[in-house]
């Protein structure tokens, strides 16, 4: 086997094995694990045709391989439900969820006649269908169907990022970038499939490129999704507001009262320095001020024009700036300073520092030392 074939083979094998493992795993978010497990197995099987073509056994399994393409209608719903299981506490599949699988069921019914053919008839039927107008139309509908779901997925991820930052001061262990990366990779793969579809319709022969680029990207997506999906913990906020997640109830907090609470908040932030606690949450801070988390969020959002995450980080960076030029702080490493002011990692500290000051901690330290 050549290098490309090995990559595709490893992607398929890993996808199936990790998928089976996720299906049998009884820890963490079991519903999310099972959805991801099913998705990985189906995604792996869907590219098996490329592997069989490369090793020369595609004719023997042609009917099986061609009909596996129908599972593309499952990718969007499964990924969508997987994301909801990760970010929405208490989310459960129900009877209504089954409506998302109607396109897949309709395609199975459409293909039902082919299942009744004898092996020779199936082979002839599949060869006649390859690159037919109907086949290309179905694939086009599958791509559009998946794109719609991926757009909704990216919207959910973006909204959840904002929600996390409104209640937590730490996001190092709640990394949503891999979900965005997976969604983007799926968009890329099926965008290339769509382009290949258009070019093939125009009479161009791009089959050699199509059979190499698509399965390799898919194999890499399977490997990445398996690794991150297995590693990633539950990523909804540690504490949710339930009914308090509604829009701010302005009638229950007057502007005068909000200013009073804001003054109390600033005093506590300066005197008690709660931001130094790396696991500080909106709920913990609201308890110190003796107001509801909803009202504290409203005050920070409206009066400070910030979310909770950025509000806390501003205090942490201010403290870090002081330590960077302080004689004692100059003896500390960047990581030690990051941990002392409440960050859980050097990377998150550097990112927050540059966002607020426009410089890295090292650059800031050098610039201040040059001025003195």
N, C-alpha and C positions, 0 to 999 in steps of 0.2 A: 504493500500500500504506500502511496506517496504521502507527502506531508499534509496536504489539504484533506485527503481521505481520512488520515489519522485524527485530525482536528474534529471533523464531522462525526467520526465514530466515537471519539471520547465525549463529545457534547451529548450525543444521543444516549450513550451508556450512563453518563453521570446524571442526565436529566431523568432517566427512568429509575435509577437507583435512589436518587435523592427524593424523587416523587413518591416512591414506595415508602421510604423512610418517613416522609412527612405525613403520609396517610396513616401510618401506624403510631405516630408520635402522640403521646398522651400528656404532654406538658405544654404550658403556655397557652396561646390562643389556638385551640384545637380546630375551630372552624376555619380560621385563616390558614393553618397548616394544611388542612385537607383540600381547600380550594387551590392553594399553590401547588400541592402535590398532583392533583388532577391536571392542572394547567401545564405543569412541567412534563408530565407523561405524554399528554396530547401534543404539546409543542415538539417534543423529541420525536414522536412517531410521525409527525407531519413532514419532517425533513428526511425521514428514512429513505424516501424515494431517491433523493440525491445520492445517498450512500450506495444504494443498490445499482444505480446507473453507473457509478464510478467503478464498482467491482464487477459489473457485467451481468448482474442477475435481475435486471429490471423487468425483462420479459416474463419471467416466471411468476413474479409477484405484481404484475402490472395492475390488475384489477384491484388488488388490496391497496396498493400505493395510491392509485388515482382517487379512490373513494375516501382515503384518509384526508384529502383536501377539504372535505366537507366539515371537518372539525374547526376550520378557520372561523366559522360562525360562532364557535364556543369561546374563542380567545377573548373577545371583548367583554362579554358578560362575566366570565370567570375572573378576569383581571379586575373588573369593576367591583365585583362582590368581595374579592380579596382585599382591595383597598378599603372598602367600607368596613370590613371585619377588623382591619388594623386600626382605623382612625375613629370609628364610632362605637362607643361603649354600648354593649348590649345588643348590637346588631345581630339579627338572625334571619336566615333564609326562610321564606314562607311560601304559601301557594301562589301568591302574587308574583314572587320571584321567577316562577316557572315561565311566565310570559316572555321573558328575555331569551328563552331558548326556542321560541317558535320558528325563527328562520332556519335553524339547524334541523328541526323536525320536518319542516316543509321540504328541505333539500333531500333528506333521507327518503321521504315519500316519493319525491321526484325520481330518485335513483332506484326505487323499489323494483321496477321492471328488469333492471340489469341483474339483480340478485338471482332472478329465476332462470337466467341463461345457463347453458352448459359451459364448461371451461373454454372450449374453442370459440363459442359465440361471444363470451365475455371478452376474450382477447381481441377479436375482430371489432367488437363494439367500442372498446377502449381506444384502439388505434384510430378509429374513425372519429372519435370524440376529441382527440388531442388537438388543441389549437383551433377547435371549431368555434363558430360565433357564439353558440350557446355556452360552451365551456368558458370562454373569455368573458361573457356577460355575467355568468355566475361568479367568477373570480373578481370581477370589477365590483359587483354588489357586496361581496365579502370584504373587500378592502374598504369601501365606503362605510360599511357597517362597523368595522373595527376602528376606523378613524373617528367616528362619532363617539364611540365609547372612550377612546383615548383622550379626546377633548374633555369629556366629563371627568375622567380620572385626573387629568392635570388641574382642572378647576377645583376638585375636591382636595387635592394635595396642597394647592396654594391657600385655600381657605383654612385648612388645618394648620399650616405653618403659622398663619396669623393668630389662630386660636391658641396655639401653644405659647406663642410669645406674649399673649395677653394674660397668661396665668403663671408661667414659669420663668425663672431667671437663668436657667441652664437648659441647653438643648444638645449637649455633647452626645448623650446616649439616646437621643431621639432624632436620628438622622434620616431625613426624608429625601436626601439627594439621590440615593440609590433608586428610589421609586420613580423619581423624575427621569433619571438616566435610563431605567428600564422602559418607561413609556416612550422616551425619545428614540431609543434603539428600535422599538417595535414600529414606531412611525417611520424611521429610516428604512428598515427592512421592507415594509410593505409599500413605502413610497417608491423604492427601487423596483419592487414587483409591478407596481402600477406603470412605471416608466417602461419596463420591459414589455408589458402588455401592449402599451401604445406603439412602441417601436416594432414589435412583432406584427401588429395589425398593419403597420406601414410597409411591411415586407422586408424589414432588416433582420439579418441573422445575428442575434446576440446570444444565442443559446449557450455557447462556451462560457461567456462571462456570467450569465444568469446562473448556470449550474455550479459556479465556483463562489461568487461573491455572496449570494443569498444564503446558502447553507453554512458558510463560514461565520457570517454575522449572526445567524440564528444559533449556531453552536456556542458562540461567545456569549450571546444573550442568555442561553440556558445555563451556562456555567456561572455567570455573574448572578443571575436571579436565584439559582440554587444556593450559592454561598451566602449572599446577603439575606435572602429570605429565611434561611435556617438560623442565621446569626441574630437577626433583628428581633428585639423584644417587642411587647405591646407598645404602641406609640400614641395612644390617646393620653391626654393630660392626666397626671396622677390624681388630681382632684377636679371634679367637674361640678358645674354650677346647677345642673338640672334646670329648674324653672328660671333660675337667675340668668341663664344664658340668653334670655330675651333682650330686646332693646332696652336701653336705660329708661327707667321710670322717673322721668324728670320731676314729676309732681311730688315724689318722696324725698327729693334732695334739692333744697333751694340754693341759689347762687351764693347767698351769704353763708349758709352752712358749709357749702363746698369749700369756700375760701378759708373757713375756720379749720376744717379738716386738713386742707393743704398745708396750712401753717404748722399744724401738729405733725404732719407727715415729714416736713422738712426738718423740723427740730429733732425728731426721732432718727432720721437718716444721718444727721450730723453728729448727734450726741451718742447714739447707741450703735451706729454703723451696722445695721442688720444685713447690708449688702455683702459683708465679708463672709457670710454663710453661703457656701456654694449651692446648697439645696433650697435656698429661699424661694418661697412661692407666694403668690398673691394672697392666698388664704392665711399664711403665717403672718405676713406683714399687716393685713387687715385686722388680725387679732391683736397686734401690738397697738394699733391706733384705736381699736374698739369701734370699728365700723364694719359694714358688710363688704365682702369681696366685690360685689356688684358696684357699690358706691365708690370704693377705692379705684376700681378699674375706670369708672366714669370720670373721676377727678384727674387721674393720670392722663387719660385719653384727651379730655376736653381742656383741662387747665394747663397741662404740660405739653399737649400735642405729641404724645409718645405712647407706645405700648409699654407694658410692664417690663418686658425683656430689655428694651432700649433704655428705659428709665433707670433700671438698676445698673446696667452696664456703664452709664454715664458717671455714676458715683464710683464704681469700681475703677474706671479709667482715671478719674481725678485722683483717687488714692494711689494708683500705680504711678502716675506722673510725679507725685510727691516722693514716692519711694525711689524712683529711678535717679533722682538727683540728691537724695538724702545720703549722708555718709554711711549710715548702716545699710541702706538699700543698695549702695554701690558694691557691697560685698556679696550681694545675693545674685543668683543667676536669674535670667528672664523667667524661667519656669517657676522658680521659687517665689518670685514677685507675683506671677500670675496666680499661683495657688493661694498666696497670702491675701490677695484682694478678692478672692471668691471664684476664680475661674477653675474649671476642672481639667483644662488642657492648655498647652502652649499655643496650639493652632487657633483655638477659639479666642484666646487672649489677643493674639496678633491681629486677627480679623477685626475684632471689636475696637482695638486701639487704632488701627489704620482707618477704620470707618469714621471714628470720632475726631481724630487729630490729623488725618491725612498722611501720617508717618508710621513706620514700624516702631516698636519700643526702642530698638537699638539706635535707629536714626534720631529719635527724640532725645535719647540720652546723650548722644554725641553732640547734637545741636545745642543742648543746654550747657554741656560742659565747655563747649567752645565760647559760649557767651560769658561764662564766669571767669 
